[in-house]
Amino acid sequence: MRTVEEHLESVLAAIEPVAEEVLPLDQVHGLVLTRDVVSDVDLPRFANSAMDGYAVRATEIADITPEHPRSVPVLGDIAAGDGARHTHREGSVWRIMTGAPIPEGADAVVRVEDTDGRPREVLISHAPEAGENVRPAGDDVRAGDVILRRGTRVGATQLAILASAGVAEVAVTGPVRVVVLSTGDELVPLGEPVGPGQIHDSNGPMLVALIRAAGGTVVHTGHLPDDEKVIKKTLDHHLRDADLVITSGGVSKGGSYDAVKAVLTGTGSMEFAEVGMQPGKPQGFGLLGKRRVPLFTLPGNPVSVLVSFEVFVRPALARLAGRRHTPVTVPAVVQQGWSSPEGRQQYHRVRLTRDAAGTYAAAPVGGAGSHLVGGLAMADGLAVVPAEITQVATGAEVPVLPLRPVEEIEADLAASTDRDTTAASSGQPPSVRGSW
């Protein structure tokens, strides 16, 4: 039986990022640049006003003070986006708006607050220094500057600089196209009635949501029956175009109906292994087809699927997308202890609260079975228990891998505290966050 670390290392060692693509800006959010991006223009592109006010030549009004203001004629208005050529005339000013181009010959802007604001002849009470309230051309970026480095993940702020520099398209590690297939004759798609011995497929919708949240693109989600010919035909079809295939179910050790395992055993570099973890012990991974597409075969129980995704698939998705993934955990004090299997790293579902010291406190939620989704829906994270620990003691500190953004957990805790404070002031019992 291999360790979690050994299995993850073997998975990541086999995976290479997907092919580079050159895409327009409206398609690259969340993707990783494969080349440096160089600006062809200065930013700002032209000297412009940082304030609403009046464009002046500083030396001409240097003698103005609040005690000795002066009225100066206004040549006209310059608005943001004005493309006409404007030139300073000695002894006069231009009324100018924020972002508007500075007229030729002017070198400063008097704030409108330092004038009486009149449009034809303005009374100025402050003499600015040359360059005051002016944004010079190239003050932010010079033509020829590298504005984004290779390996940068494109977010909202990166899109802003690319658009400002007029960059219409960039080279990125392409979107990771993922196929999700749930296996088993017992599964019925949502919206269809279930018969005796059947259940609705929950793994498919959960995996689709997890993949999208991790930045992947789900191109197909479907169902595989326990029919080896159908399974092989379906997988062969999707291996032509997918960058990653994920199946759930049909891979347990020694199962008589594990059709997925039967089809894939000996195919490509496919390997089925027992990993020292709970849940998620049976794992399968390999590269298949001419394109050497990574394929994960996950266990069938929903909790095992979730844990397997967080531990193995999420890092693999990041690798395919050209990113590095480092799991971030938060420390929490155990409110109520539990047991853990010897020799297997455990991922225990917990709900987070705050203890008296203001630190995170973790309480088990739901039963121990990997098929129980009710408690899974209530969990804030997975407490990670090392393989050598068999008893998690009350009061011990454990690392918790969040299952949702920490800011959402914090918001819920703050709301719960507010409700408890209100209840206490009214003599009502405190609320229980996330109670049934």
N, C-alpha and C positions, 0 to 999 in steps of 0.2 A: 504494500500500500504506500503510495507516494504522498508527500506532504502537499499542503496547499501551495506553498512557495515553489516547490518543484514543478507542480503541474502548471502554474501560471508562467513560470520561466520558460517552460517548453512551448507553451502556446505562443507567447510573445516572440520567442526566437524564430518561430516559423512564419510570422506575419510580416509583410512589407506594406507600406502605404499604397493606396490605390493610385492609379495613373494621374499625372498632371492634366489639368484642363484649363483653358483660358475662357473665363466666363465674365459676363457683364456684372456691374456692381449689384444689381438687384437680385443676383443669385449667389453671392459669395458670403453672406452673413454667416458667421460661425465656422467658415472654412479657413484653412491654413495656407498662407502664401508660400509658394515654392521658389520665388525669385525676389530679389530686392526691387522696390519700386522707387524710381527716381522722378523728381518733379521736373517738368519741362518749363515751368513758369515761376516767377517770383510770387510770394504771398506775403502781404497783399500784392495784387498785381499792379497797383498804382497807389501813390500817396493819397490818403483820404482822411477825412475829419473824424476824430474820436468823440466829438461832441456836436450838439446843435449849437450854432453860434455864428461867428463872423470871421471869414478868412482875411488875414492881414499880412503885411510885411512888418515884422517886429520892430525894426529900427525906426520906422516912420511914426510909431506911437509910443516910443520908449519913455517919453516925458509924462505920459498920462498917469495919474494917481487917483485914488478915491477922493482925495481932497480937490484935485484939479482934473475933472473929467473933460472929455472933448466930444463934440458932435462931428461925425464923419459921414459923408454921403455913401449910400449903398448902391452898387451898380446893378444888383439883381439877385435872384435866388439860384442856388445850385442844389438840386435834390439828389438823393441816392439814385443811381442808375442814369443820371444825366450824362449823355455821351457827347454833348457839344463841347467845343473848345472854349475855355474861359481863361482870360488873362488878367492879372492884377494891373490896376492903373494907379499910379502914385497919388496918394492923398485920399484914396477911397478903399472900400471893403466890399466883399461879397457876403451876402447872407447864405449860410451853408448848413446842410443837415448831416446828421451822423451817417458815415459811410460814403458820403459824396466825395468826388475827386477834388483835390486841392487845386485851385486855379494856378496857372503858370505865373511864377514870380512871387506868390504868397508863400510864407514859411511858418505861419502860426495861426491858431484859431482862438479867438476870444470867446469864452463861454457866454451863452445867452444870459446866464445869471449875473454876469458882470457888465450888463448893458441894460438899456431900457426896452430892448426888444423891438424897436420900431423898424418897419420894412424899407423906408426910403432914406431916412437920415437917423443914424443910431448914436446914442450917447454912450460912450465907452468909459468905464471907470477903473479898468485894470489893464496894464501893459504886459502881455505875455512874453516869455523868452522865445527865441527862435526854436522851432520844433515842438513847442508846447501844444498839446491836444492834436497832434498830427501823427498818423500811423504811416511811417515811411514804406515805400515799396520794398518788398523783400525783408521786412522787419521780422517776419515769422519764418519764412522759408525762402531760400535762394534757388534759382534755377540750377539744376545739377545736383541738388542735395538729395540724399537718400531719405525718403520720408517714412518708409516702412521697411523693416528688415525681413528677409526670408525666415520662415518659421513663425511669423506673427499670426495669431488667430484674429480674423477680421470681426470686430465688434462694431457697435454703433459709432464710437469715437474714431475708429480707423476708417469707417465709411465716410465720415465727415471730412477728414483730410484728403482722402482720395477724390471725393467729389469736388472739394475746393480747388484741387490741383488740376481738375479737368480730366482725371484718369477714368476712362469709360469701361475698361476691362482689365483684369489682372489674372496672373497664372496662380492656380491654387491646386492643392491636393483635392481631387474631385469628391463630390458627395458620395458617401458610402451607402450603396444600395443593398438593402437587407430584405431577405425573404424569410418569413416566419411560418412554420408548419407545425400544427398540433396533430399528434398521432393517436389513433385508437378508435375502434368501432363503437365504443361507448359514447363518443363525443358528438354533440349536436350543436350546430351554429346557433347563435343568438337569434331569437325571433321565431325559431321553429319549436314545435312541441316535443317534449321528451317522452320516450316510451319506457317500459320496464327495463331496468338496468342501465339506463342512459343518463348522461349529465350534460349540462351546457359547458362549452369550452370557455374556461376562464384564463387559461395560460396565454392564448393568442392575444386577446385584448390587453392583458397586462404587459406582455412583451412588446407589443406595438407602442404602448405608451412609454415604456422604459427606453426603447430605442430612440423615439422622437425626442424625449427629454435629454438623451445623451448626444444628440446632434446627428443621428443617423437618419436615413431616408428609407421608410418602409415602402417597397415597391410591390409586395404581394404578401397576403396573409391567407392561409388556407388550411385544409384538413387532409391528413393522410389516413386511409383505412388500414387495417391490419392485413394488407395484401402486398406481398413482396413485389409482384410485377408492377402494380400501380405505384408503389413507393419508388422503385428504380426509375420508371418512366418520368415521374414528376420531378425527382431530383435531377436527372439528366437534363431536363428542360430548363430548370432554373439555374443550373451551373453555367449555362451559356452567357448569362447576363448579370447575375448577382455578384456582388462583392463579398457577401457574407450570407450564409444560410444557417438558420437556427431551427432545430426541431425540439420538441418536448415530448417525452414519453417513449416507451418501447425500448429501453436500454438497461433494464434492471438485470442483475446477475442471475443467469440460469432460468430466465422467464421463458415459458413455453410459447408465448405469443409476442415475443420481442422482435417484431418483423423488421424494424429499423436497424437494429443491431445485426440481424441476419443478413440484410442486404448490404450493409456497409463494411462488415468484417472482411479484411483483406483488400479493401478498395483504396486506391491512392495511398496516402500516408495515415489513413484512419487508424486510430488507436483507442481502445476502450480501457479505462483504468478505474481503480478504486482510489479515491482521494480521502485522506484522513480528515474529514470534516463532517459536521452535522448541522443541518441537513445537507444533502447534495453529494453523497458518497459516490454513486455511479456517474462517471463523466466520460464523454467521448469527444474527441477532436481530431481533425485531420484536414489536409489539403486535397481537394478532389478536382478531377477534370483537367483538360488541357490548360485552363487558365489558373489552375491551382487555387481554387476558391476555398477559403476557410469555412469549415462546417462544424458547428457545435451540436452535439446531441445531449440535451439536458434531461434530467429526470422528469417524471410526470406530475409529481405533486406540486401544487402552486408555491408553497413556501420554499421547496427545494429549487424551483425555477427562479424565484426572486433572488435567493442567496447566490445561486450559480451565476446569475446575470451580474450581480454586483461584484462578485469576486473575480470572475473570469471574463465575461463578455464585455462589460463596460471598459476595462483596460484594453481589450482587443479592438473594440470600436475606435478608441482614441488612437491606437497605433495605426489602424487602417486610414484614419483621417489625418495622419501626420502630426499627431499631438502626443504629449506624454501625459500619463494619468497617475496621479499620486493620491490614494484614498486619504481623506481627511476625517479624523475621528475627534470626538469630544469626550473628555473625561467625565465620568458620572459615578456617584456613590450608590452602591446597591442598597435598595430599601428592604428587599426581601430575597434571601439567598435561594439558590437552586443547585441542582446537581448537573454535572457535565460528563460525557463519556470519556473514559480513559483512552488516550492515544488519538483523539480526534478533536480538531479545532472547532469549537462550537460558535454558532451565530444565533444568539438567543434574542427573540423579539422582546423589546422593552418599550415602555412609555416613559417619557421624560417629564419631570416636574422640577421644582426648586426646593432645596432643603433650607433649614433655618439659616445656614451660612451663605445662602444665595448661590450655591453651586448646583450643577445638575444632579438630580437623583433619578435612578433607573429602577423601575418596577417591572417584573415579568408581565406579559400580557398574552392572553390566549393559552391554549393547551400546548403540549409538547409535540403533538403530531404534525407532520409536514403537510397534511392535507387540510388543515384548519385555516380557513381564510377570514373568518370573523375576527379573530384576534390579530391577524396580519393587518387588517384594515385599520386597527386601532393603534398599531405600533408606530412610534416615532423613529426607531432605529434598531440596529442589530448590535447587541453587546458581543464583543469578540473575546472569546475565552480560549486561552492557549491550550494546546493538546495535553500538556502535563498537569493541568488543573482538573480535578474531579469534583470539587465542591466550591461553589462561589459563595463566599460568606457575606452575610449581612454586614454592611459597613465597609466592605472592600471597594476599591476603585476599579472600574472597568472602562476600557475604551469603547465608545459607541459610534458605529457607522450610521450617520443620519440617512433616513430613507426619503426625506424631503428637505427642501432648503431650510437652513438653520433659521433664517429670518422669519419663515412661517411658523416654526416651532416657537421662536421667541414671541411672536405676535400672539399666538394662542396662550402662552404662559402669562403674558401681560394681561390679556383679556380675562383669564381665569382669576388672576390676582385682583383685578378691578371688581369682578363679580363678588369675590369673597369679601372684599372690603365693604362693598355696598350691603351685602347680606349681613355682615357683622354689625354694621351700624343700625340695621333694622331688626336685629335679633333673630335673623333666619340662619339655618345651618349652611355651612359653606358648600359650594358646588364641587362636583367631581368632574374634572376636565375629561371629556371624551367618554363619559359614562353612557351605558346603553339606554 
